[in-house]
C-alpha cells in the first residue's frame, strides 16, 4: 500500500514539474522567458514551448496588438492668443521589441501607457501655444498632430529605445474651458436675442407704416367717394329743382296744392299724433274747400 502511494505521489510531482515546464504563447502575445531574472528568450510565434521549471526559468507575456491610449488629463493649455483650451486626443501604439520595452519601460502594457501619456501630453502643451484656436480647429490641425507624433517618436526611439512604435496621434476635441464656454454661450445668446429684438422692432415699424398707409388710403378713398357722392347729389338736386320749377311754373295752383299735400303727409305720419289747430287756420283750407273750389279742382284734374 505504501508503495502504491509513493508511486502516485511521484507521478503527481512529475506531472506538476512537466506542467511548469510547458507553456503556450498566444498569437496575440509575445512570450518572454526569464532565467534567474534575465531575459533568456523572446518568443514571437504562437505555439507550445518548453522551459526550465521555476525558479530557474519564468515566463511573462506582452500584448503584440495595436493598443489605444486615450487622454485622461483635462488640464487646460494656452493657445497663441492666450486662450485656455482643453484638448482630447488618442494614440495608437504597439510593442515591437519586447526586450527593449522590458528593460527601459516596464513589465506590462499599463506602465508603457502611463509613460507614453506623459510624453504625448508634454508634446501637445509645447506645440499648442504656437497656434490660434481657429488654426487648431481647421487649417493647422493636421500639422499639429504630425508634429506631436514626430516628437513622441523621437522620444521613444532615443538613446534608450522603448521598443514601441507610435502609429498615429489624433485630436478628437478642442474646446474652451468650462467658464469660457459658458461666457461664449451667454454672449451668443445675447447676440441672438439682440438680432431677434431688432427683427421684431423692424417688423413692428413696418407694420405701423403699412397700417398708417392703409388708414390714409381709406380716408382718401372715403373722402373721394363722399366728394363724388355730394357732386352727384348736387347735380341731381339741381336737376330736380329745375324739373320742379318747370312743372310748377306751368300750373302754380297745382304746385301749391301738391306742397300742401306733402305738408299734410309729413304732419300725419303717425296714428298717435294729436294736433290742436285753430279752425280758421289756413293750414286746412284745402280740406275745408268744397269739391268745386278752385283749390281742389286742379288736383282732381291732375289726377285724371
C-alpha positions in Angstrom: 0.0 0.0 0.0 2.8 2.3 0.8 4.4 1.5 -2.5 1.3 2.5 -4.4 1.1 5.8 -2.5 4.7 6.5 -3.3 4.2 5.8 -7.0 1.1 8.0 -7.1 2.9 10.8 -5.3 5.8 10.5 -7.6 3.5 10.8 -10.6 1.9 13.8 -9.3 5.2 15.5 -8.7 6.3 14.6 -12.2 3.1 16.0 -13.7 3.5 19.2 -11.7 7.1 19.6 -12.9 6.1 18.9 -16.5 3.2 21.4 -16.4 5.5 24.1 -15.1 7.9 23.4 -18.0 5.2 23.7 -20.7 3.6 27.0 -21.7 1.6 28.3 -24.6 2.2 31.6 -26.5 -1.0 33.0 -27.9 -0.9 34.6 -31.4 -1.8 38.0 -29.9 1.1 37.9 -27.4 4.9 37.9 -27.1 6.3 35.3 -24.7 9.4 36.4 -22.7 11.4 33.7 -20.9 13.5 34.8 -17.9 16.4 32.8 -16.5 17.3 33.9 -13.0 15.8 37.4 -13.6 17.4 37.9 -17.0 15.7 37.7 -20.4 16.6 34.4 -21.9 14.4 34.3 -24.9 11.7 36.3 -26.7 9.0 34.2 -28.4 7.1 35.9 -31.2 5.4 32.9 -32.8 2.4 31.2 -31.3 2.7 27.6 -30.1 3.6 25.2 -27.3 7.0 25.8 -25.7 9.3 24.2 -23.1 11.3 25.9 -20.3 13.1 25.1 -17.1 10.8 24.8 -14.1 10.7 27.7 -11.7 12.7 29.2 -10.2 15.2 28.5 -12.9 13.1 30.0 -15.6 9.8 32.0 -15.7 7.7 33.4 -18.5 5.7 36.6 -18.9 3.6 37.9 -21.8 3.2 41.2 -23.6 0.4 42.2 -26.0 1.5 42.5 -29.6 -1.7 44.0 -30.8 -2.3 47.7 -31.7 -3.2 49.4 -28.5 -5.1 52.7 -28.0 -4.2 55.3 -25.4 -6.9 57.9 -24.7 -6.1 61.2 -23.0 -7.1 61.4 -19.3 -5.8 64.8 -18.4 -8.3 67.7 -18.7 -5.7 70.4 -17.7 -6.2 73.5 -20.0 -3.4 74.7 -22.2 -2.8 78.2 -23.7 -3.0 78.9 -27.4 -1.1 81.6 -29.4 -3.7 84.3 -28.5 -3.6 83.2 -24.8 -6.9 81.4 -24.8 -7.3 78.5 -22.5 -8.5 75.3 -24.2 -8.9 71.7 -23.4 -8.0 69.0 -25.9 -8.9 65.3 -26.1 -6.6 63.0 -28.1 -5.7 59.4 -28.6 -2.6 57.5 -29.6 -2.4 54.1 -31.4 0.8 52.3 -30.4 2.2 48.7 -30.2 5.1 46.9 -28.6 7.7 46.0 -31.3 10.7 45.0 -29.3 9.8 43.2 -26.0 13.3 43.1 -24.7 13.9 46.8 -25.0 10.4 47.5 -23.7 11.0 45.5 -20.5 14.5 46.9 -19.9 13.6 50.6 -20.5 9.8 50.8 -19.7 8.3 48.1 -17.6 6.9 44.6 -17.4 3.4 45.3 -18.7 1.4 47.5 -21.1 0.0 49.7 -18.3 3.4 51.1 -17.4 4.2 51.9 -21.0 0.8 53.6 -21.5 1.3 55.8 -18.4 4.8 56.9 -19.6 3.6 57.5 -23.1 0.7 59.6 -21.8 3.1 62.0 -20.2 5.2 62.3 -23.3 2.2 62.9 -25.6 0.7 65.5 -23.2 4.0 67.4 -22.9 4.3 67.4 -26.7 0.8 68.9 -27.1 1.5 71.5 -24.5 4.7 72.5 -26.2 3.1 72.9 -29.6 -0.4 74.2 -29.0 0.9 77.7 -27.9 2.1 78.1 -31.5 -1.4 78.0 -33.0 -4.6 80.0 -32.6 -7.9 78.4 -31.8 -9.1 78.8 -35.4 -5.9 77.1 -36.7 -6.4 74.2 -34.1 -9.9 73.7 -35.3 -9.2 73.9 -39.1 -6.1 74.7 -41.1 -3.3 73.6 -38.7 -4.9 70.6 -37.1 -3.1 68.0 -39.2 0.2 69.9 -38.8 -0.1 69.9 -35.0 -0.8 66.1 -34.9 2.1 65.4 -37.3 4.4 67.5 -35.1 3.3 65.8 -31.9 3.8 62.4 -33.5 7.3 63.3 -34.6 8.2 64.5 -31.1 6.8 61.3 -29.5 8.7 59.1 -31.9 11.9 61.0 -31.3 11.5 60.3 -27.5 10.6 56.6 -27.7 13.4 56.0 -30.3 16.1 58.0 -28.4 19.2 56.9 -26.5 17.1 54.4 -24.6 14.6 53.0 -27.0 11.2 52.0 -25.6 10.8 49.1 -28.0 7.4 50.5 -29.2 6.0 52.1 -32.4 3.6 55.0 -32.4 1.3 54.5 -35.3 -1.0 57.5 -35.1 -1.7 60.6 -33.0 -5.2 62.2 -33.3 -7.0 65.1 -31.8 -10.7 64.3 -31.1 -11.8 67.5 -29.5 -10.7 71.1 -29.0 -12.8 73.2 -26.7 -12.7 76.2 -24.3 -12.6 75.6 -20.6 -16.0 75.5 -18.9 -16.1 79.1 -17.6 -15.1 80.5 -21.0 -17.6 78.2 -22.8 -20.4 79.5 -20.5 -19.5 83.1 -21.3 -19.3 82.3 -25.0 -22.7 80.7 -24.9 -24.1 83.7 -23.0 -22.6 86.1 -25.5 -24.0 84.1 -28.4 -27.4 84.0 -26.7 -27.3 87.8 -26.1 -26.3 88.4 -29.7 -29.1 86.2 -31.0 -31.5 88.0 -28.6 -30.4 91.3 -29.9 -30.9 90.2 -33.5 -34.3 88.9 -32.6 -35.3 92.1 -30.9 -34.0 94.1 -33.9 -36.1 92.0 -36.3 -39.1 92.4 -34.1 -38.7 96.2 -33.9 -38.2 96.3 -37.7 -41.4 94.2 -38.1 -43.4 96.4 -35.8 -42.2 99.6 -37.6 -43.0 98.1 -41.0 -46.5 97.0 -39.6 -47.2 100.5 -38.3 -46.1 102.0 -41.6 -48.4 99.6 -43.5 -51.3 100.3 -41.2 -50.8 104.1 -41.4 -50.7 103.9 -45.2 -53.8 101.7 -45.3 -55.6 104.2 -43.0 -54.5 107.1 -45.2 -55.7 105.3 -48.3 -59.0 104.5 -46.6 -59.5 108.2 -45.6 -58.6 109.4 -49.1 -60.9 106.8 -50.6 -63.8 107.7 -48.3 -63.3 111.4 -48.9 -63.1 111.0 -52.6 -66.3 108.9 -52.5 -68.1 111.5 -50.4 -67.0 114.2 -52.7 -68.2 112.3 -55.7 -71.5 111.5 -53.9 -72.0 115.1 -53.0 -71.2 116.2 -56.5 -73.7 113.7 -57.9 -76.3 114.6 -55.3 -75.8 118.3 -56.1 -76.3 117.6 -59.8 -79.4 115.5 -59.0 -80.8 118.2 -56.7 -80.2 120.8 -59.4 -82.0 118.7 -61.9 -84.9 118.0 -59.5 -85.2 121.7 -58.7 -85.2 122.6 -62.4 -87.8 119.9 -63.1 -90.0 121.1 -60.2 -89.6 124.7 -61.3 -90.6 123.9 -64.8 -93.6 121.8 -63.6 -94.8 124.3 -61.0 -94.4 127.1 -63.5 -96.9 125.5 -65.8 -99.6 125.3 -63.1 -99.0 127.4 -59.9 -102.3 126.3 -58.2 -101.4 122.6 -58.6 -97.9 123.3 -57.3 -99.4 125.0 -54.2 -101.9 122.1 -53.8 -99.0 119.5 -54.1 -97.0 121.3 -51.4 -100.0 121.3 -49.1 -100.4 117.5 -49.6 -96.7 117.0 -48.8 -97.2 119.1 -45.6 -100.2 117.0 -44.6 -98.4 113.8 -45.2 -95.4 114.9 -43.1 -97.8 116.1 -40.3 -99.9 112.9 -40.1 -97.3 110.2 -40.4 -98.2 108.6 -37.0 -101.5 107.4 -35.7 -100.8 108.7 -32.2 -100.1 112.3 -33.3 -102.5 114.8 -31.9 -102.7 118.4 -33.3 -104.7 121.3 -32.0 -105.2 124.0 -34.7 -107.5 126.9 -35.0 -110.3 126.1 -37.4 -109.7 129.4 -39.1 -106.1 128.4 -39.8 -105.0 128.5 -43.4 -103.4 125.1 -42.9 -106.6 123.1 -43.6 -108.1 125.4 -46.2 -107.8 122.6 -48.9 -109.7 120.2 -46.6 -112.4 122.7 -45.9 -112.8 123.6 -49.5 -115.7 122.2 -51.4 -115.2 119.8 -54.2 -115.9 122.6 -56.7 -113.4 125.0 -55.3 -110.6 126.2 -57.3 -108.1 124.7 -54.9 -109.3 121.1 -55.2 -110.4 121.2 -58.8 -106.9 121.4 -60.2 -105.9 118.4 -58.1 -108.8 116.3 -59.5 -108.0 117.4 -62.9 -104.3 116.5 -62.4 -105.3 113.0 -61.1 -107.4 112.3 -64.2 
